[in-house]
Amino acid sequence: MLHWPDSMIETCKRWLRTGVVLVLLCSLSIGLSGAWWDGNSSQPKRESVLPAGNAITDGKALLRYALPIDNEPVRKMQRSLEEIATRIRGKRWSPISGDIAIASRVLTTQESQLLASIPEDQQPEAEAIISQLQGGMDILREALELKDGEKILETRAKLLEQISQLEELMVQEFPYEIPSEYSNLPQLKGRATVEFKTTRGDITIVADGYSAPITAGNFVDLVERGFYNDLKFVRAEESYFLQVGDPPGKEEGFVDPKTGKERNIPLEILVQGETEPLYGFTLEEMGRYRDQPVLPFSAYGTVALARPEPLPNGGSSQIFFFLFEPELTPAGLNILDGRFAAFGYVTQGKDVLENIQQGDVIQSAKVIKGAEHLIVPQGA
């Protein structure tokens, strides 16, 4: 059994203050595994390569890039609007004007290419979204003329939400077959939104079944069963992680009442540029040191499945929320990537995560969108 002693936590806090990030993340990786025990091609192309440069620290942006779509115009429009957040910190108004021009040009000259990736019966909905985007661009230009940074960011956020809706319409079917050896496990063939009501406030999680169908499916199935209701957070390490999902009693994971056995979930990681996840081994164990997951631990509020350190396939019900400040996470050097299965991101309630303490309770957990994407095999 691995444990994360208090002395190591204090050492990590000193490292955080002095900026020694990589060593901290190595220790965090060990600590999360120990906390489990302490815690009472014919397929569609997937554009899953993130843009080069600094690590993306926004979970919503990562979810957009993780969608299995192949439409360059919508990605060009998305990238141009994503760039604005970085530029506005330095009040770089001229490059922002260029970003707006690129996105506007896509809408006015490439509408047919945008619609080409969308089923005919959903194109009226897509056309309405495109119309909303065109109107939003006008508002964005007006805010730029006034150099109103707050309005620019507010409008940009709304436009990106609309782009997300457009991109989701482009996903016409689940993009790959899940290995038959895991057919007995719940699967999320799409995305689902889950709301946790806690004693500190509400948290909204988007679980991404396109990138981690078994891990996300297990989580959504447990939510539907009411498993997380009234469970306490068993670990709460400031600036590191929160952990929850340890059931009452001696068991450390979910015991399926039909089998009387703990349900174990294989380590599941989709690598950028590939069409299907890898199972059963860490990227390090496979010698794939340079590969990066589609769902990286670069965003505050990354949600992942905890597991015992020696057992890649030993995860069950315990999950953790990654709380490390994303500005301090070096792109491509996060030791958690490839060692734990991230399956989604907190999209609302990050301020709630900051305040949760050990002993706080999930009062209720509910799937508020996407439950139809959950497939529970007979007997699972």
N, C-alpha and C positions, 0 to 999 in steps of 0.2 A: 504494500500500500504506500502511496505517495501522499505526503502532507506538505502544506505550505506554511512553515513556522512563522510566528509573529515577527521574529527577527528578520526574516527575509522580506516581509511586507515593509518593515521600516527601512530596510536597505533599498528596496525598490522606490520608495517615496523619495529617498535622497537622490537616487539616480534620476528620477523624474524631474526634480528641481534643478539638477545640473545638466539635464538634457541627454543623458546616456540612454538613448531610446532603444537601440537594438537589444542590449543586454536585458533591459526591462521586459521587453516583449518575450525574450526567451524564458525568463522567470515566470511571466504570466502564463505562458503555455503550459509549463509544469504545474503551476498553481491551479489552473482550471481542471486539469486531470485529477489532481489530488483532491480538489474540492468535491468531486463526485463522491468520493468515499467519506470525506469529512461531513458532508451536507446532510446528515440525518436526511459518286456517290449519289444514291437515289433519294436521299433525304434532302429536305429543303436546306438551303444554306443558312447558317446562323451567323449573323454579324455580331460576334461576341468579343471582338477585340476592342478594348477601350482605347480612347485617344492617347497618343504619346504625351508625356509631360508629367506634371505633378499628379499625385494620387487624387482621384475623385473622392470627395469626402461627403457628398450628399447622397443619402440612401435612395431618394427618389430618382436622381440621375442614374445611379447604378442599376436600378430596376428598369429604367428605359433602355439602357444599353444592353441589358440582359435579354430583352425580348428577341425571340428567334425570327427575325424579319430580314428581308433583303431588298431594301428600297433606299437607294442613295439620296434622292431628293429630300426625304423626310429626315434622314440622319444629318444631312447638311444643314437643314433648317434648325434641327435640335442643337447641333454643335454650336451654331452661331449664337443662339440664345443662351446656351450654357456659359459661353465665354463672358457674357456681360457681367456676371457676378464677380469675376476676378478683376475685370477692367474698372469696375465702378469704385473699387477700394482706392485706386490711385487717381480717380476722377479723370480717366482717359476717355474723354467725350468723343473724340474723333474716331477711335477704333470701335466704340459702341455704335456710332452712326454706320460704320461699315458692316457691323454684325446685323443691324436692323435691315440694311439694304440687301444683304445676302438672303435673309429669311423672307423678305418681301418679294424678292425676285423669284424664289422658288414657288411662292404662292401664285404669282401672276403668270409665270411662264411654264411651270411644270405641274399644273394641276392634273393633267391627264396621266402623268407618270405616278403621281400620288395615288390616284384612284385605281390605277392598273393593278395594284397589289391587294385590292379590297373586293370581296365577293359582290356580285352585282346587286343582290338584295340588300346589302348594307351600304351601298354607295350613296343613297339619299342622306343617310346619317353622316357619312363622311363629308359630303358636300356642305352640310350645315356646319360642321366643325370647321371646314376650310373658310367658310364665310365669317365665322366668329374670329378666326385667326386674322383674317384680313382687316376686320374692324379693330382688333387689338393692336395691330401694327400701327394704325393711325394714332391710337392713344399713346403707344410707346414713343412714337416720334414727337408728339406734343410734349411729353414728359422730358424728353431729351433736350428739346429747345429751351425748356425752363431750367435745365440742369437739376431736375428734381430727382435726386438719387433714390429716395424712398418710393416715389411713384414708379420709377423705372423698375425697381426690384419687385414691387407688388404686381405690376402689369406683366413683367417677365414670368413670374411664378404662375399666373393664370394662363398665359400662353403655353407654357410648358405642360401644364395639366391637360390642356386641349390637345397638344401634340401627343401626349401619352395616350389619350383616348383614340386618336387617329392611328397610332402605331398598334394599339391593341386590336383594332379592327383588321389589321393586316395579318394577324396570326390566324391562319385558316384552319389549322389542325395541329394536334400535338406532334412535334417534329421527329420523334424516334420511338423505337420499341424498347420498353423496359425489360431487362433480362428476365427470362422465365423463372430463374431460381428465386426471384423476389416477388413472384406473382401472388404469394400468400399474404403480402403486406399491403396496407392501405397506400394508395397512390393519389397524388394531386396532379391532375393533368390540366394545368392552367394555373391561375393565381387565386388566392383567397385572402380576404381582409379580416383580421381578428381584432376584437376590442377586449382589452383587459381593463376591468374596473378594479382599482386597488385602493387601499386605505390612504394613498397619497394623491390619487387622481387617476385619470384615464390614459391608457396607452393604446395606440393603434399600430398594428403590425401587418405588413403585407408579406405573405408567405409565397415564395416563387417556385411553383411546381415545374416550370419549364427548365429550371436549372438544377433542382433537387427534388424530383417528384416523390421519392420514397421518404426522405427526411421531412419534407413539408407535409406529405400525406399523413405521416405518423402524427405530427403535431396537430394538424387540423382535425384528424380523427379523435385525438384525445380531447381537444376542445369540445367537439360535438358530444363526446361522452360525459362532459362535465368534470373531467379529471382534474383540471387546474382550479376549479372552484374551491375557495377557502384554503388553498395551500399557501404556506408561508415562504418568503424568500429566505433561503438557508445560508446564503453568502451575500455580502454586500461590501465590496472593497472599493473605496472611493477612488475614482479615476481609473479603475481596472475593469471590474465586472460585477454583475448581479447574477445570482443563480437561483432557480426555482424549479420545482417539479419532483421533489423528493416526497413520495407518499408517506402517510403515517405508518408506523410500524417498522419492522426490520427490513422490508423490501426497499431497494434503491431505485427501482424503475416500475413501469406499468406491468402488472400481471394480468394477462388476458383471462377473464373469468371463464371463457370457453375451453381453454387449454390448461389453465392453472399454472402456466409458465410465463416467465418474464419475456416480453416482446423486445427483441434486440434488432437494432437497425444498422445496416452496413454503412461504413464511412463512404460518403457519396460526394464526389467533387467533379464539377464540370470545368474543364480547362478552356481558357480563351482560344478561339479558333477551331475547337472541336465540336462535333455534333452530338455526342453522347457523354454522360458522366463516366468517370472511372470509379470503381468500387473496391472496397476491401483493404486498400493500402494507402498510406500517406504518400504525398508526392515525393517526399524525401526517401521513403523506402523503395520507390520505383526509380530513383535516380533522376527525377525530373525537377531539378533544382531551379531551373529558369522559368518553368511554367507558372502561369498566374491563373487563379480561379476567376470564373465569370462573376462570382459573388465574393469579393475580397473583404477583408477586415479593415477597410479604410474609412468607414463611416461610423460616427458615434451612433450607437443603437443598432449595430449589426446583431442579428439573432442567430444563434448556432446551437447545435446539439452537443451537450457535454458527454464525456465518455471517460472510462478508466484509461490511464496513460498506456498501459501495455496492450489494450484491446481496441484496435481500430473499429471493430464491429460490435462493441459493447455498449453503444448508446441506447437509451430507451426513452425515458420521459423527461429527464432533467435538461433544461435549456439554460443558456446564459446570454446576457445582454452585454455587449462589448462597450465599455465606457471610456476607453482611452481617447484623449484629445486627438482628433484627426490631424491637426496641424503638425503634430509631433510624430506622425506615422510615416516613415520614409517609403516612397513608392517602390514596390518590389522587394522590400526587406522585412516585411511583417512576418514573423516566424509562425503566427497562427495560420496564415494562408497555407492550405494544403495539408494541415494537420487536424483541423476540425472542420465539420461540415456546416458552413453558413447556409441558411435557407430563407433569409428574408431580412427586412430592415424595419425599424420603427419609423413611421412616417408622420406620426403626431404624438405629442406627449414626451418629447425628449427632456423637457424641464421636469417632468414627473420622475423620470429615471434618475435625475440628479439628486432627488430628495429621498428616494427609497432607501430604507435601512433594513438590516437583518431583523426578521420578525414581522415586518410588514406583510400584508396579506393580499392575495388576489381574491377579491370578493366574488367576482364572476368573470368568466371568459366566454365569448360568444363570437361565432362566425357571422359577420354582418354583410359579407359579399363573397360570392364565388363558391358557396357550398356545393353547387351542382358539379364542380370540377373534381370533387372527391369521389374516388372509387374505392369501395371497401369490398374486397373479395369475400365470397361466401365462406363463412367459418372463421374469418379474421376478427 
